[in-house]
């Protein structure tokens, strides 16, 4: 019984390492500089909004509106896809450097998205392994199907 639990734990650790690798493979083109990970919406609308939020949070300001868009006519907290309410990304926003946009793109956009995908993969693996009582291989497939779904892969 003890060896069974030890082997099960070892298999789970290998599966989690495989899932982290599977998520990292998606981000290799952007990290290597050989290709883009995002298309128009991310580059022109979402990253500037996240960058604006990170710069303001570093100054100790929670922005009520962005004066650079529509002359501040749309409240920042009422925007769709507003990153303001996702406080798990705030530590990444505080690591931003206003003088280095390449670093900021990596830290405030790529790294949080990578971490969210890793946590989603591990969460789906645990859900299917523990709650649904699936085997290691099927749980990995469920996690891969979940993280590679259109919900997460909005490229």
C-alpha positions as CSV (number, residue, x, y, z in Angstrom):
1,X,0.0,0.0,0.0
2,X,2.9,2.3,0.8
3,X,4.6,1.7,-2.5
4,X,1.3,2.3,-4.3
5,X,0.9,5.8,-2.7
6,X,4.6,6.6,-3.4
7,X,4.2,5.6,-7.1
8,X,0.9,7.5,-7.4
9,X,2.6,10.6,-5.9
10,X,5.5,10.2,-8.3
11,X,3.2,9.9,-11.3
12,X,1.2,13.0,-10.2
13,X,4.5,15.0,-9.9
14,X,5.6,13.9,-13.4
15,X,2.1,14.8,-14.8
16,X,2.3,18.3,-13.2
17,X,5.8,18.8,-14.6
18,X,4.5,17.7,-18.0
19,X,1.6,20.1,-17.8
20,X,3.9,23.0,-16.9
21,X,6.0,22.1,-19.9
22,X,2.9,21.9,-22.1
23,X,1.9,25.4,-21.1
24,X,5.4,26.8,-21.5
25,X,5.6,25.5,-25.1
26,X,2.8,27.8,-26.0
27,X,4.8,30.8,-24.8
28,X,8.1,29.9,-26.5
29,X,7.6,32.0,-29.6
30,X,7.0,35.2,-27.6
31,X,9.8,34.5,-25.1
32,X,12.3,33.7,-27.8
33,X,11.4,36.8,-29.9
34,X,10.8,34.7,-33.0
35,X,7.1,35.2,-33.2
36,X,4.1,37.0,-31.7
37,X,1.8,35.3,-29.2
38,X,-1.0,37.8,-29.5
39,X,-2.9,39.5,-32.2
40,X,-4.4,43.0,-32.6
41,X,-6.6,43.2,-29.6
42,X,-3.9,42.3,-27.1
43,X,-1.4,44.7,-28.6
44,X,-3.6,47.7,-29.2
45,X,-6.2,47.5,-26.4
46,X,-5.4,45.1,-23.6
47,X,-1.7,45.6,-23.0
48,X,-1.9,49.4,-22.9
49,X,-4.8,49.2,-20.4
50,X,-2.8,46.8,-18.2
51,X,0.3,49.0,-18.6
52,X,-1.7,52.1,-17.5
53,X,-3.0,50.2,-14.5
54,X,0.5,49.0,-13.5
55,X,2.0,52.5,-13.7
56,X,-0.8,53.9,-11.6
57,X,-0.6,51.2,-9.0
58,X,3.1,51.8,-8.6
59,X,2.2,55.4,-7.8
60,X,-0.4,54.3,-5.3
61,X,-3.4,55.3,-7.4
62,X,-6.3,53.1,-8.3
63,X,-7.5,54.8,-11.5
64,X,-11.1,55.7,-11.9
65,X,-10.7,56.5,-15.6
66,X,-8.0,56.6,-18.2
67,X,-7.7,60.2,-19.5
68,X,-5.8,58.9,-22.6
69,X,-8.8,57.0,-24.0
70,X,-12.0,58.9,-25.0
71,X,-10.8,61.8,-22.8
72,X,-11.6,59.8,-19.7
73,X,-15.2,59.3,-20.8
74,X,-15.4,55.6,-19.9
75,X,-14.8,54.8,-16.3
76,X,-11.8,52.5,-16.0
77,X,-13.5,50.1,-13.6
78,X,-16.5,49.8,-15.9
79,X,-14.5,48.6,-18.9
80,X,-15.0,45.1,-20.2
81,X,-11.9,42.9,-19.5
82,X,-11.0,45.3,-16.8
83,X,-7.8,44.1,-15.1
84,X,-8.5,46.2,-12.1
85,X,-10.5,43.6,-10.2
86,X,-8.1,40.7,-10.7
87,X,-6.0,41.4,-7.6
88,X,-3.9,38.3,-8.1
89,X,-2.1,40.2,-10.9
90,X,-1.4,43.2,-8.8
91,X,2.0,41.9,-7.5
92,X,3.1,41.6,-11.2
93,X,1.9,45.1,-11.9
94,X,4.0,46.4,-9.0
95,X,7.1,44.9,-10.7
96,X,6.7,47.0,-13.7
97,X,9.4,49.4,-14.9
98,X,8.0,52.5,-16.7
99,X,11.3,52.9,-18.6
100,X,11.4,49.3,-20.1
101,X,8.4,48.3,-22.1
102,X,9.9,44.9,-23.1
103,X,10.3,44.0,-19.4
104,X,6.8,45.3,-18.7
105,X,5.3,43.2,-21.4
106,X,6.9,40.1,-20.0
107,X,6.1,40.8,-16.4
108,X,2.7,42.3,-16.5
109,X,1.2,40.4,-19.4
110,X,3.0,37.2,-20.3
111,X,4.0,35.9,-16.9
112,X,0.5,36.3,-15.3
113,X,-1.1,34.7,-18.2
114,X,1.4,31.8,-18.1
115,X,0.8,31.4,-14.4
116,X,-3.0,31.4,-14.8
117,X,-2.7,28.7,-17.5
118,X,-0.4,26.6,-15.2
119,X,-2.8,26.9,-12.3
120,X,-5.8,26.0,-14.6
121,X,-3.9,22.9,-15.9
122,X,-3.0,21.7,-12.4
123,X,-6.5,22.5,-11.1
124,X,-8.2,20.5,-13.9
125,X,-5.7,17.7,-13.4
126,X,-6.5,17.5,-9.6
127,X,-10.2,17.8,-10.3
128,X,-10.3,14.9,-12.8
129,X,-7.8,12.8,-10.7
130,X,-9.4,13.2,-7.3
131,X,-13.1,14.0,-7.9
132,X,-13.7,12.1,-11.0
133,X,-11.3,9.3,-10.1
134,X,-9.6,9.2,-13.5
135,X,-6.2,7.8,-14.1
136,X,-3.1,9.9,-14.6
137,X,-3.1,9.8,-18.4
138,X,-6.8,10.7,-18.7
139,X,-6.4,13.5,-16.2
140,X,-3.5,14.9,-18.2
141,X,-5.6,14.8,-21.4
142,X,-8.5,16.5,-19.6
143,X,-6.1,19.2,-18.4
144,X,-4.6,19.7,-21.9
145,X,-8.1,19.9,-23.4
146,X,-9.0,22.5,-20.8
147,X,-6.0,24.8,-21.2
148,X,-5.8,24.5,-25.0
149,X,-9.6,25.3,-25.3
150,X,-10.6,28.5,-27.0
151,X,-11.5,30.0,-23.6
152,X,-7.8,30.1,-22.7
153,X,-6.1,30.2,-26.1
154,X,-7.4,33.5,-27.4
155,X,-4.7,34.0,-29.9
